[in-house]
Amino acid sequence: MRALHEEHAAALWSYALHLTSGDRIRAEDVLQETLLRAWRSPSVLDQSQGSARAWLFTVARRIAIDGWRSASNRSEVVTDRPPEGTVADGTDRAVQGWLVAEALAELSERHREVLVLCYFHGYSVADAALKLGVAEGTVKSRTHYALRALRLVLEERGVTQ
């Protein structure tokens, strides 16, 4: 058995790896089961080098085929790497920006300017009041009503609920 292993294990490993499409764990299982069957069949040990290798390769192929056909193989995938995550390419953010820009265009000029100053340019209420030449309370109320109007426009488009 040791001579059989030393003579054929490397070639058998390569073949098992090919049969399992590079899945090292399944290839190890195929190799181990093939050598176990060879150990259980002492007639293989008595064969010449060529026929022993042919027997081993045939058994390995049948074991791999049986593995493909089994139900347990279909339900589970073994891997040494976690699945790839989603790639953040900025598409969602671009679409959201586009939808908000369209919705902003439907607001009145006063509502649009207060939202742009406070939310997009980062102005404080006091700074926005100075820029617009209105009282701070006016900026607060315009912001409140502008956000309500923006929400309504987005709901009409089916963007929010």
BAVEXVEX-410518 format. One record per residue: residue in three letters; chain; y, z, x of N, C-alpha, C in turn. Coordinates in Angstrom, 2 decimals. Example, Ala and Ser with C-alpha at 12.3 -4.5 7.8 and 13.67 -1.06 7.14 Angstrom:
<tortis>
(torti ALA A (-5.69 7.80 13.19) (-4.50 7.80 12.30) (-3.30 7.80 13.20));
(torti SER A (-2.25 7.08 12.85) (-1.06 7.14 13.67) (0.03 7.87 12.90));
</tortis>
This chain:
<tortis>
(torti MET A (-1.19 0.00 0.83) (0.00 0.00 0.00) (1.25 0.00 0.87));
(torti ARG A (1.24 0.77 1.95) (2.40 0.82 2.85) (2.64 -0.56 3.48));
(torti ALA A (1.58 -1.22 3.88) (1.71 -2.56 4.48) (2.26 -3.55 3.46));
(torti LEU A (1.79 -3.44 2.22) (2.28 -4.30 1.15) (3.79 -4.08 0.95));
(torti HIS A (4.21 -2.83 0.95) (5.62 -2.50 0.78) (6.45 -3.04 1.93));
(torti GLU A (6.01 -2.81 3.16) (6.76 -3.26 4.33) (6.87 -4.77 4.39));
(torti GLU A (5.83 -5.45 3.94) (5.79 -6.89 4.02) (6.60 -7.58 2.92));
(torti HIS A (6.63 -7.00 1.72) (7.19 -7.72 0.58) (8.38 -7.04 -0.09));
(torti ALA A (8.67 -5.79 0.23) (9.70 -5.05 -0.50) (11.08 -5.70 -0.41));
(torti ALA A (11.47 -6.17 0.76) (12.80 -6.76 0.91) (12.94 -8.03 0.06));
(torti ALA A (11.94 -8.90 0.11) (11.98 -10.13 -0.69) (11.89 -9.81 -2.18));
(torti LEU A (11.06 -8.84 -2.51) (10.90 -8.45 -3.91) (12.20 -7.83 -4.45));
(torti TRP A (12.87 -7.03 -3.61) (14.16 -6.44 -4.00) (15.19 -7.53 -4.28));
(torti SER A (15.26 -8.50 -3.41) (16.20 -9.60 -3.59) (15.90 -10.37 -4.88));
(torti TYR A (14.63 -10.61 -5.13) (14.22 -11.33 -6.34) (14.54 -10.50 -7.59));
(torti ALA A (14.27 -9.20 -7.56) (14.56 -8.32 -8.69) (16.06 -8.27 -8.96));
(torti LEU A (16.85 -8.25 -7.92) (18.30 -8.25 -8.07) (18.78 -9.55 -8.73));
(torti HIS A (18.15 -10.64 -8.35) (18.46 -11.93 -8.96) (18.06 -11.93 -10.44));
(torti LEU A (16.89 -11.40 -10.75) (16.40 -11.38 -12.13) (17.29 -10.54 -13.04));
(torti THR A (17.91 -9.52 -12.50) (18.73 -8.61 -13.30) (20.22 -8.94 -13.20));
(torti SER A (20.54 -10.09 -12.69) (21.94 -10.55 -12.56) (22.80 -9.57 -11.77));
(torti GLY A (22.22 -9.01 -10.73) (22.97 -8.13 -9.85) (23.04 -6.68 -10.29));
(torti ASP A (22.36 -6.32 -11.37) (22.35 -4.93 -11.84) (21.39 -4.13 -10.96));
(torti ARG A (21.96 -3.38 -10.03) (21.15 -2.66 -9.03) (20.22 -1.63 -9.66));
(torti ILE A (20.66 -0.97 -10.69) (19.83 0.05 -11.33) (18.61 -0.59 -11.99));
(torti ARG A (18.84 -1.66 -12.74) (17.70 -2.35 -13.37) (16.80 -2.97 -12.31));
(torti ALA A (17.38 -3.48 -11.24) (16.57 -4.08 -10.17) (15.68 -3.02 -9.51));
(torti GLU A (16.23 -1.82 -9.32) (15.41 -0.74 -8.76) (14.26 -0.40 -9.69));
(torti ASP A (14.52 -0.39 -10.99) (13.47 -0.11 -11.97) (12.38 -1.18 -11.93));
(torti VAL A (12.79 -2.44 -11.85) (11.83 -3.55 -11.78) (10.99 -3.44 -10.51));
(torti LEU A (11.64 -3.18 -9.40) (10.93 -3.05 -8.13) (9.94 -1.89 -8.17));
(torti GLN A (10.38 -0.75 -8.66) (9.52 0.43 -8.71) (8.32 0.19 -9.63));
(torti GLU A (8.56 -0.39 -10.79) (7.45 -0.66 -11.72) (6.49 -1.69 -11.15));
(torti THR A (7.00 -2.69 -10.45) (6.13 -3.71 -9.84) (5.23 -3.07 -8.78));
(torti LEU A (5.80 -2.25 -7.93) (4.99 -1.60 -6.89) (4.01 -0.59 -7.50));
(torti LEU A (4.40 0.05 -8.59) (3.49 0.97 -9.27) (2.30 0.21 -9.84));
(torti ARG A (2.55 -0.93 -10.41) (1.43 -1.76 -10.95) (0.55 -2.28 -9.83));
(torti ALA A (1.16 -2.59 -8.69) (0.36 -3.02 -7.54) (-0.54 -1.88 -7.06));
(torti TRP A (-0.02 -0.68 -7.07) (-0.80 0.48 -6.65) (-1.96 0.72 -7.61));
(torti ARG A (-1.73 0.47 -8.90) (-2.77 0.64 -9.92) (-3.80 -0.49 -9.89));
(torti SER A (-3.47 -1.59 -9.22) (-4.40 -2.74 -9.12) (-4.78 -2.94 -7.66));
(torti PRO A (-5.77 -2.23 -7.17) (-6.13 -2.31 -5.76) (-6.55 -3.71 -5.31));
(torti SER A (-6.90 -4.58 -6.24) (-7.29 -5.94 -5.85) (-6.13 -6.69 -5.21));
(torti VAL A (-4.91 -6.31 -5.53) (-3.73 -6.95 -4.93) (-3.68 -6.65 -3.44));
(torti LEU A (-4.08 -5.46 -3.07) (-4.04 -5.08 -1.67) (-5.01 -5.90 -0.83));
(torti ASP A (-6.06 -6.39 -1.44) (-7.07 -7.16 -0.72) (-6.73 -8.64 -0.61));
(torti GLN A (-5.70 -9.09 -1.28) (-5.36 -10.51 -1.28) (-4.62 -10.88 0.00));
(torti SER A (-4.59 -12.16 0.29) (-3.86 -12.63 1.46) (-2.35 -12.53 1.19));
(torti GLN A (-1.55 -12.71 2.23) (-0.10 -12.49 2.13) (0.53 -13.35 1.04));
(torti GLY A (0.22 -14.62 0.99) (0.84 -15.53 0.03) (0.51 -15.17 -1.40));
(torti SER A (-0.74 -14.90 -1.69) (-1.10 -14.62 -3.07) (-0.62 -13.24 -3.51));
(torti ALA A (-0.55 -12.27 -2.61) (-0.03 -10.95 -2.96) (1.45 -11.07 -3.34));
(torti ARG A (2.20 -11.84 -2.58) (3.61 -12.02 -2.89) (3.79 -12.74 -4.21));
(torti ALA A (2.99 -13.76 -4.46) (3.06 -14.48 -5.73) (2.75 -13.54 -6.89));
(torti TRP A (1.75 -12.68 -6.72) (1.39 -11.73 -7.76) (2.55 -10.76 -8.01));
(torti LEU A (3.14 -10.25 -6.96) (4.26 -9.31 -7.09) (5.46 -9.95 -7.79));
(torti PHE A (5.77 -11.18 -7.41) (6.91 -11.87 -8.02) (6.64 -12.16 -9.50));
(torti THR A (5.42 -12.52 -9.83) (5.07 -12.78 -11.23) (5.19 -11.51 -12.06));
(torti VAL A (4.68 -10.41 -11.52) (4.76 -9.13 -12.23) (6.22 -8.71 -12.39));
(torti ALA A (7.02 -8.86 -11.35) (8.44 -8.49 -11.43) (9.14 -9.32 -12.49));
(torti ARG A (8.85 -10.60 -12.54) (9.46 -11.47 -13.55) (9.08 -11.03 -14.95));
(torti ARG A (7.81 -10.70 -15.16) (7.36 -10.26 -16.49) (7.99 -8.92 -16.88));
(torti ILE A (8.15 -8.04 -15.92) (8.80 -6.75 -16.20) (10.26 -6.96 -16.60));
(torti ALA A (10.94 -7.85 -15.89) (12.34 -8.14 -16.22) (12.45 -8.76 -17.61));
(torti ILE A (11.55 -9.68 -17.93) (11.56 -10.30 -19.27) (11.29 -9.26 -20.34));
(torti ASP A (10.32 -8.38 -20.11) (10.03 -7.31 -21.07) (11.25 -6.41 -21.26));
(torti GLY A (11.98 -6.16 -20.18) (13.19 -5.35 -20.28) (14.25 -6.02 -21.12));
(torti TRP A (14.40 -7.33 -20.98) (15.39 -8.06 -21.78) (15.02 -8.03 -23.26));
(torti ARG A (13.72 -8.09 -23.54) (13.27 -8.13 -24.92) (13.30 -6.77 -25.61));
(torti SER A (13.29 -5.72 -24.85) (13.21 -4.39 -25.46) (14.49 -4.04 -26.20));
(torti ALA A (14.36 -3.28 -27.25) (15.52 -2.89 -28.06) (16.43 -1.94 -27.30));
(torti SER A (15.87 -1.11 -26.44) (16.70 -0.16 -25.71) (17.64 -0.86 -24.75));
(torti ASN A (17.26 -2.01 -24.24) (18.12 -2.76 -23.34) (19.33 -3.34 -24.07));
(torti ARG A (19.16 -3.67 -25.33) (20.26 -4.26 -26.09) (21.31 -3.24 -26.50));
(torti SER A (20.93 -1.99 -26.62) (21.86 -1.00 -27.16) (22.68 -0.29 -26.09));
(torti GLU A (22.35 -0.46 -24.83) (23.03 0.32 -23.79) (23.31 -0.55 -22.58));
(torti VAL A (24.52 -0.43 -22.07) (24.90 -1.16 -20.87) (25.24 -0.12 -19.81));
(torti VAL A (24.56 -0.20 -18.67) (24.79 0.75 -17.59) (25.64 0.05 -16.54));
(torti THR A (26.68 0.74 -16.11) (27.56 0.18 -15.09) (28.06 1.29 -14.18));
(torti ASP A (28.44 0.91 -12.99) (28.98 1.91 -12.07) (30.51 1.94 -12.11));
(torti ARG A (31.10 1.09 -12.97) (32.55 1.05 -13.10) (32.94 1.24 -14.56));
(torti PRO A (34.04 1.94 -14.82) (34.48 2.07 -16.21) (35.01 0.73 -16.71));
(torti PRO A (35.02 0.53 -18.02) (35.54 -0.74 -18.53) (37.02 -0.88 -18.21));
(torti GLU A (37.42 -2.12 -18.13) (38.82 -2.39 -17.82) (39.70 -1.95 -18.97));
(torti GLY A (40.82 -1.36 -18.66) (41.78 -0.96 -19.68) (42.67 -2.12 -20.05));
(torti THR A (43.50 -1.89 -21.02) (44.42 -2.94 -21.40) (45.53 -3.04 -20.36));
(torti VAL A (46.02 -4.20 -20.19) (47.09 -4.44 -19.24) (48.42 -4.43 -19.98));
(torti ALA A (49.31 -3.58 -19.53) (50.64 -3.51 -20.15) (51.49 -4.64 -19.59));
(torti ASP A (51.63 -5.68 -20.38) (52.38 -6.84 -19.90) (53.78 -6.92 -20.50));
(torti GLY A (54.14 -5.96 -21.36) (55.48 -5.94 -21.93) (55.65 -6.80 -23.16));
(torti THR A (54.60 -7.43 -23.63) (54.70 -8.31 -24.78) (55.08 -7.53 -26.03));
(torti ASP A (54.42 -6.39 -26.25) (54.74 -5.58 -27.43) (56.19 -5.13 -27.41));
(torti ARG A (56.63 -4.70 -26.25) (58.02 -4.24 -26.14) (59.00 -5.39 -26.40));
(torti ALA A (58.68 -6.58 -25.91) (59.55 -7.74 -26.12) (59.62 -8.11 -27.60));
(torti VAL A (58.47 -8.07 -28.28) (58.45 -8.41 -29.71) (59.24 -7.37 -30.50));
(torti GLN A (59.07 -6.08 -30.16) (59.83 -5.03 -30.85) (61.33 -5.22 -30.64));
(torti GLY A (61.72 -5.54 -29.42) (63.14 -5.78 -29.14) (63.69 -6.94 -29.93));
(torti TRP A (62.88 -7.97 -30.04) (63.29 -9.16 -30.79) (63.46 -8.82 -32.28));
(torti LEU A (62.53 -8.05 -32.83) (62.61 -7.66 -34.24) (63.82 -6.77 -34.51));
(torti VAL A (64.08 -5.83 -33.62) (65.23 -4.95 -33.78) (66.52 -5.75 -33.65));
(torti ALA A (66.58 -6.69 -32.72) (67.79 -7.51 -32.55) (68.06 -8.33 -33.81));
(torti GLU A (67.02 -8.89 -34.40) (67.20 -9.65 -35.64) (67.67 -8.75 -36.78));
(torti ALA A (67.08 -7.53 -36.84) (67.47 -6.59 -37.89) (68.92 -6.13 -37.69));
(torti LEU A (69.32 -5.90 -36.44) (70.70 -5.50 -36.16) (71.69 -6.58 -36.60));
(torti ALA A (71.30 -7.83 -36.46) (72.18 -8.94 -36.84) (72.49 -8.94 -38.33));
(torti GLU A (71.63 -8.32 -39.12) (71.83 -8.28 -40.57) (72.72 -7.11 -41.01));
(torti LEU A (73.02 -6.19 -40.11) (73.87 -5.05 -40.45) (75.34 -5.46 -40.43));
(torti SER A (76.16 -4.63 -41.04) (77.60 -4.89 -40.99) (78.08 -4.69 -39.56));
(torti GLU A (79.24 -5.26 -39.26) (79.80 -5.17 -37.91) (80.01 -3.72 -37.50));
(torti ARG A (80.53 -2.88 -38.38) (80.79 -1.47 -38.06) (79.49 -0.72 -37.75));
(torti HIS A (78.47 -0.97 -38.55) (77.19 -0.29 -38.32) (76.56 -0.78 -37.01));
(torti ARG A (76.62 -2.07 -36.80) (76.02 -2.64 -35.59) (76.71 -2.10 -34.34));
(torti GLU A (78.03 -2.06 -34.33) (78.73 -1.63 -33.12) (78.48 -0.16 -32.80));
(torti VAL A (78.39 0.70 -33.81) (78.15 2.10 -33.54) (76.73 2.31 -32.99));
(torti LEU A (75.74 1.57 -33.50) (74.37 1.69 -32.98) (74.26 1.15 -31.56));
(torti VAL A (74.92 0.05 -31.32) (74.88 -0.54 -29.97) (75.51 0.41 -28.95));
(torti LEU A (76.65 0.99 -29.30) (77.31 1.91 -28.38) (76.47 3.18 -28.14));
(torti CYS A (75.99 3.78 -29.21) (75.31 5.08 -29.09) (73.87 4.95 -28.58));
(torti TYR A (73.13 3.96 -29.06) (71.71 3.88 -28.72) (71.40 2.93 -27.56));
(torti PHE A (72.14 1.85 -27.44) (71.83 0.90 -26.39) (72.65 1.11 -25.12));
(torti HIS A (73.90 1.54 -25.30) (74.75 1.79 -24.13) (74.78 3.26 -23.74));
(torti GLY A (74.23 4.12 -24.56) (74.12 5.53 -24.22) (75.40 6.33 -24.35));
(torti TYR A (76.35 5.85 -25.12) (77.60 6.58 -25.32) (77.34 7.86 -26.12));
(torti SER A (78.07 8.89 -25.80) (78.04 10.10 -26.63) (78.89 9.84 -27.87));
(torti VAL A (78.79 10.73 -28.85) (79.60 10.58 -30.06) (81.09 10.56 -29.71));
(torti ALA A (81.49 11.46 -28.81) (82.91 11.54 -28.42) (83.36 10.25 -27.74));
(torti ASP A (82.53 9.72 -26.81) (82.90 8.49 -26.10) (82.94 7.30 -27.04));
(torti ALA A (81.97 7.23 -27.98) (81.97 6.14 -28.95) (83.20 6.21 -29.84));
(torti ALA A (83.60 7.44 -30.22) (84.79 7.62 -31.06) (86.03 7.11 -30.33));
(torti LEU A (86.14 7.44 -29.03) (87.28 6.94 -28.24) (87.26 5.42 -28.14));
(torti LYS A (86.10 4.86 -27.87) (85.97 3.41 -27.71) (86.33 2.67 -29.00));
(torti LEU A (85.88 3.24 -30.15) (86.12 2.58 -31.44) (87.48 2.95 -32.04));
(torti GLY A (88.09 4.02 -31.54) (89.39 4.46 -32.08) (89.25 5.13 -33.43));
(torti VAL A (88.15 5.84 -33.63) (87.93 6.56 -34.89) (87.58 8.00 -34.58));
(torti ALA A (87.51 8.83 -35.61) (87.14 10.23 -35.42) (85.65 10.37 -35.14));
(torti GLU A (85.28 11.48 -34.49) (83.87 11.72 -34.16) (83.01 11.82 -35.42));
(torti GLY A (83.55 12.42 -36.47) (82.82 12.51 -37.74) (82.51 11.13 -38.31));
(torti THR A (83.43 10.21 -38.11) (83.23 8.83 -38.58) (82.09 8.18 -37.82));
(torti VAL A (82.01 8.42 -36.52) (80.91 7.87 -35.70) (79.58 8.44 -36.20));
(torti LYS A (79.57 9.75 -36.48) (78.33 10.38 -36.95) (77.89 9.81 -38.29));
(torti SER A (78.81 9.68 -39.23) (78.42 9.16 -40.54) (78.03 7.68 -40.47));
(torti ARG A (78.77 6.89 -39.67) (78.39 5.47 -39.52) (77.00 5.35 -38.89));
(torti THR A (76.74 6.20 -37.92) (75.41 6.17 -37.27) (74.33 6.50 -38.29));
(torti HIS A (74.58 7.51 -39.11) (73.60 7.90 -40.13) (73.32 6.73 -41.07));
(torti TYR A (74.35 6.14 -41.62) (74.18 5.05 -42.58) (73.66 3.77 -41.91));
(torti ALA A (74.04 3.57 -40.67) (73.55 2.39 -39.93) (72.05 2.49 -39.70));
(torti LEU A (71.58 3.68 -39.36) (70.14 3.87 -39.15) (69.37 3.68 -40.45));
(torti ARG A (69.94 4.17 -41.56) (69.29 3.96 -42.87) (69.21 2.48 -43.20));
(torti ALA A (70.30 1.77 -42.96) (70.34 0.33 -43.25) (69.35 -0.42 -42.34));
(torti LEU A (69.29 -0.02 -41.08) (68.37 -0.66 -40.14) (66.92 -0.44 -40.58));
(torti ARG A (66.61 0.79 -41.00) (65.26 1.10 -41.48) (64.91 0.24 -42.69));
(torti LEU A (65.84 0.07 -43.61) (65.60 -0.76 -44.79) (65.31 -2.22 -44.42));
(torti VAL A (66.10 -2.75 -43.49) (65.89 -4.13 -43.05) (64.50 -4.28 -42.41));
(torti LEU A (64.13 -3.31 -41.57) (62.82 -3.38 -40.92) (61.69 -3.22 -41.93));
(torti GLU A (61.88 -2.39 -42.95) (60.86 -2.24 -44.00) (60.70 -3.54 -44.78));
(torti GLU A (61.81 -4.19 -45.08) (61.75 -5.47 -45.80) (60.97 -6.51 -45.01));
(torti ARG A (61.04 -6.44 -43.70) (60.30 -7.38 -42.85) (58.87 -6.93 -42.59));
(torti GLY A (58.51 -5.76 -43.08) (57.15 -5.26 -42.91) (56.88 -4.64 -41.55));
(torti VAL A (57.95 -4.31 -40.82) (57.79 -3.74 -39.49) (57.51 -2.24 -39.57));
(torti THR A (58.17 -1.55 -40.48) (57.96 -0.10 -40.65) (57.51 0.18 -42.07));
(torti GLN A (57.08 1.41 -42.27) (56.61 1.78 -43.63) (57.38 2.94 -44.16));
</tortis>
